[in-house]
Amino acid sequence: MNKYVILLVMVLAGFSAQAQQKKNKNARYDVEVNGNCDQCKKRIEKAALRVEGVKMAIWDVESHRLALILNEVKTNVDAVEQAVAKAGHDTDRFRATEAEYEALHGCCKYERKPE
């Protein structure tokens, strides 16, 4: 009888462990972020790095791609994109408000896609 109870506990523990989604502490993401210049680069990277759990953020001026390494236990890519949008830069999934966009320096005002 004890063998069956132990076996049942082990089987249930195995299912429980599989049900928990494993979070990556060094997840890599690549996100499109609109901007124009080195001033944009500093602002975008600073906004991303202020999100707790972001370990690396590098925005490329030419490709408009933001390379990220983040701890998925502490944050997710949506939180980073929202922070960047709040700084005035549109991403694939989040748009800066008109006021946030208008607060950018003149050289940083990129061509916005229609909503």
C-alpha positions in Angstrom: 0.0 0.0 0.0 2.8 2.4 0.9 4.5 1.8 -2.5 1.3 2.9 -4.3 1.0 6.0 -2.2 4.6 6.9 -2.9 4.2 6.2 -6.6 1.1 8.3 -6.8 2.8 11.2 -5.0 5.8 11.0 -7.4 3.5 10.9 -10.5 1.5 13.9 -9.3 4.7 15.8 -8.5 5.9 15.1 -12.0 2.8 16.6 -13.5 3.0 19.6 -11.2 6.6 20.3 -12.3 5.7 20.1 -16.0 2.7 22.5 -15.5 5.0 25.3 -14.3 6.4 27.3 -17.2 10.1 27.7 -17.0 11.2 31.3 -17.0 14.5 32.2 -18.7 16.9 34.5 -16.7 18.7 35.5 -19.9 16.0 35.7 -22.5 16.9 37.4 -25.8 14.5 39.5 -27.7 14.7 41.7 -30.8 12.2 44.5 -31.1 11.6 47.2 -33.7 11.6 50.7 -32.2 11.2 53.9 -34.2 13.8 56.7 -33.9 16.3 58.6 -35.9 19.6 59.5 -34.2 22.1 58.9 -31.4 20.0 61.0 -29.1 17.1 58.6 -29.7 19.5 55.7 -29.1 20.4 57.0 -25.6 16.8 57.7 -24.7 15.5 54.2 -25.9 18.3 52.3 -24.2 17.9 54.3 -21.0 14.1 53.7 -20.9 14.6 49.9 -21.5 17.4 49.6 -18.9 15.2 51.3 -16.3 12.8 48.3 -16.3 13.8 46.0 -13.5 15.1 42.7 -15.0 16.6 44.2 -18.2 20.2 43.2 -18.3 21.2 44.6 -21.8 19.5 47.0 -24.2 21.2 48.1 -27.5 19.4 50.0 -30.1 20.8 50.2 -33.7 20.2 53.5 -35.4 20.3 52.0 -38.9 18.0 49.0 -38.5 15.8 50.4 -35.7 16.1 47.2 -33.8 16.4 47.0 -30.0 18.4 43.9 -28.9 17.4 42.9 -25.3 18.5 40.5 -22.7 16.2 40.2 -19.8 15.3 38.1 -16.8 11.8 36.7 -17.5 11.3 36.1 -13.7 11.3 39.8 -13.1 9.9 41.3 -16.3 8.7 40.7 -19.9 9.2 42.2 -23.3 5.8 44.0 -23.1 6.9 46.0 -20.0 10.1 47.0 -21.9 8.1 48.1 -25.0 5.7 50.1 -22.8 8.6 51.9 -21.1 10.1 52.8 -24.5 6.8 54.0 -25.8 6.4 56.1 -22.7 9.7 57.7 -23.6 8.2 58.8 -26.9 9.2 56.0 -29.3 6.7 53.7 -31.0 7.3 49.9 -31.1 5.7 47.1 -33.0 3.0 46.7 -30.4 2.9 49.9 -28.3 2.4 53.5 -29.5 3.7 56.6 -27.7 1.0 59.1 -26.8 0.8 62.2 -28.9 2.1 64.3 -26.0 5.1 61.9 -25.4 5.9 62.0 -29.1 5.7 65.8 -29.3 8.0 66.1 -26.3 10.9 64.6 -28.4 13.6 66.9 -29.8 13.0 68.0 -33.4 15.6 65.7 -34.9 14.1 62.7 -33.0 10.7 63.0 -34.6 10.4 60.0 -36.8 7.7 59.3 -39.4 4.8 57.7 -37.5 2.7 54.9 -39.0 -1.0 55.6 -39.0 -2.9 54.1 -36.1 
